Amino acid sequence: MNDAYLNGRFLPLAEATVPVLDRGFVFGDGVYELVPVYSKKPFRLDDHLRRLQASLDGIRLANPHSADAWRELIGTLVAHYDADDQSVYIQVTRGVAPRDHPFPQNTAPTVFMFTQPLVTATAEQKAAGVCAVTAVDYRWQRCDIKAISLLANILLRQQAIDAGCAETVMLRDGFLSEGAASNIFVVKDGVLRAPPPSRLMLTGITYDVVLELAQAHGIAHEVRALAEAEVRGADELWMTSSTREIMAIVTLDGVPVGSGVPGPLAQRMDALYQTFKREVMRA
């Protein structure tokens, strides 16, 4: 089973290797993208490819493939793998060069992809919701770049794991930024609220879909800066991502969010999202 792609070759993941002087290994000099696949069909692939392009532009690395070439490579990889629902990971680094900080000249980028079964939250997990903790967002100033250097995110996410929770909700200068590996939505008095896209957060594809669905179905919503007090005083709090989809946060720092169970708007949005997903897959 060929479940990986590396620099022009489809091969088993266990056989994919790169030189130790790859700049992705020694510097974290690269970007990545994660594409969910349902019934062998990549979800919102054009959006993911646009975000990949924006990340590459952000680190001044030329895209090694056209959008059509990416679609063909991803389609081939997905077809090679047994599972219908998959998670395709894409990584592009600046390539192999002597270890030195300046960009190397005439170095080919390293292009790596692999796929694995897509694991999403179960109905039981969504019905229960999850707990989260808060932390100061001490990451760098270009969080809009989906960079492979994720050490800060790892440390912040581990704070949640150590507390037996699913996510860390990050606050910067008294305002909500995002989760360690998700976007965060607030609901208050029936109004859905989200922090605006900026260089201090990575706008997720699911974030975009949620706002599109809110607009399409007449759900009151605002996109603006959200103060910490609004997060802590929320009636509902959600985390969203390609793998978690829409997941209600029911306790924050040990304090119940709203009534302490997934709220009605989270349940409605999840139903809308699942319907939308099925329609996209049938198209």
Secondary structure as GFF3:
##gff-version 3
##sequence-region A 1 283
A	DSSP	beta_strand	4	6	.	.	.	ID=ss1
A	DSSP	beta_strand	9	11	.	.	.	ID=ss2
A	DSSP	three_ten_helix	13	15	.	.	.	ID=ss3
A	DSSP	alpha_helix	23	26	.	.	.	ID=ss4
A	DSSP	beta_strand	30	38	.	.	.	ID=ss5
A	DSSP	beta_strand	41	42	.	.	.	ID=ss6
A	DSSP	alpha_helix	45	58	.	.	.	ID=ss7
A	DSSP	alpha_helix	67	80	.	.	.	ID=ss8
A	DSSP	beta_strand	86	93	.	.	.	ID=ss9
A	DSSP	beta_strand	110	117	.	.	.	ID=ss10
A	DSSP	alpha_helix	123	128	.	.	.	ID=ss11
A	DSSP	beta_strand	130	136	.	.	.	ID=ss12
A	DSSP	alpha_helix	151	162	.	.	.	ID=ss13
A	DSSP	beta_strand	167	172	.	.	.	ID=ss14
A	DSSP	beta_strand	175	179	.	.	.	ID=ss15
A	DSSP	beta_strand	183	188	.	.	.	ID=ss16
A	DSSP	beta_strand	191	194	.	.	.	ID=ss17
A	DSSP	alpha_helix	205	216	.	.	.	ID=ss18
A	DSSP	beta_strand	221	223	.	.	.	ID=ss19
A	DSSP	alpha_helix	228	232	.	.	.	ID=ss20
A	DSSP	beta_strand	236	241	.	.	.	ID=ss21
A	DSSP	beta_strand	245	252	.	.	.	ID=ss22
A	DSSP	beta_strand	255	256	.	.	.	ID=ss23
A	DSSP	alpha_helix	264	282	.	.	.	ID=ss24
###
